[in-house]
Amino acid sequence: MSSPKRPAIAQWTDDTEIVSITLSLRAIADIELSPNYTTAFHAWFLHQVRDSDPQLSAYLHDGQSEKAFAISPLNGKLEPIANTFLAKADSTYTWTISALSKSLCAWLQTWYSNHPETINLYKGNFAIEQIDINQPPTTYNNLWSASSNLDSRFTLAFLTPTCFRSKNHHLPLPIPTNIFHSYLRRWNDFAPEAFPQEEFLAWIEKVVYITNYDLECTKVAVAKQGYVTGFTGTVEFAIDLKASRNSDFERLLSALIKLANYCGTGHKTTFGLGQTRQIGKNEVGSRKSEKERITTTPIQDHLIKRIAELTDLFLQTKKRQGGDRAQNTATVWATILARRELGESLKAIASDLNMPYETVRKYAQAARKAIEALESNRIELETVASVSSL
């Protein structure tokens, strides 16, 4: 087998803290992918880190801080076949990984020099044909230094569904404070100097506003969240500096806009959501700004609707429990049962949801019993109604 191509890409220096790379992939044979296939890529990446640096892998997986990486979905044609996506043999795709900390950038550079020839997933393999720089290697100080001049307008393209966590729910709206809160969290975790969160976000609320947008709302299945509603498209923002001048915050705002190209926006960026790009002035309104959006497929649409139906049914059985706990339990049960109905194995579901196999098995049994009980009650009520009408 021939070795993967290693083009003469710019190697980043030892002080690099942020970088984004794109892998060009080729399906070696037909590959079936689940609707939540980004969880498999997420797991593969963490396994790569674990094989050479278990401590870093544990930090990335279990650390309570912000996640130091982001990934994209596959960019390329995936065909909906039965209950799966199909990556046809020899079809080509791109997949992007961003590193947001110095330690992960160092690991990624070492990994690049001796990376594997394939990405081995549960149901098939992709050949790694080439690796390129997607966003240039840099540091947080460099982002700060290059941010002395703040443009009065800027445009962000949200390439994959984007949403935010709000009181245990998902908020699919591009509210400026939510957007810059998500960037500031990463900055404060990984940059040498942190900034006061409440003060900065209060300033954002005063000076940043939306002037134009072209958005679509969509639902996608994401790990054990069941499904989330997110927005894709472009948003144009303006800055009213007359409202409140603050030179440090102005510079930070400019730096965070640049950081968005690496870290993505909002919730579940380590599973492909929230991929973001700043659109240049010369690109706004042109074909260059028409970035490919990741849309739902018939499989995802079916899965999303079925999860919603089952969640409502399970909530009927948990009226005593109430609150967020009932909602969360109902959603997990619904996700597991909906995916089992589509033919996925418990092992694959457990792996995707990052849950113990025995827990998933017990939840699947409990979900089936709950559905059987509801169906039995429905038949009993229909029988009583039929007898009463005689």
BELNORSUL-V700077 format. One record per helix or strand. SS is the DSSP state (helix for helix, strand for strand). FROM is the first residue (numbers start at 1). LEN is the number of residues. If there is no record, write none. Layout:
ss = <SS/SS>
from = <FROM/FROM>
len = <LEN/LEN>
This chain:
ss = <strand/strand/helix/helix/strand/strand/strand/strand/strand/helix/strand/strand/helix/strand/strand/strand/helix/helix/strand/helix/strand/helix/helix/helix/strand/helix/helix/helix/helix/helix>
from = <18/31/38/54/69/75/79/84/92/102/118/124/140/153/164/169/176/197/208/223/227/241/247/269/276/287/298/323/346/357>
len = <10/3/15/9/3/1/3/4/8/12/4/15/6/10/3/3/15/11/14/3/13/3/17/3/4/3/19/19/8/32>
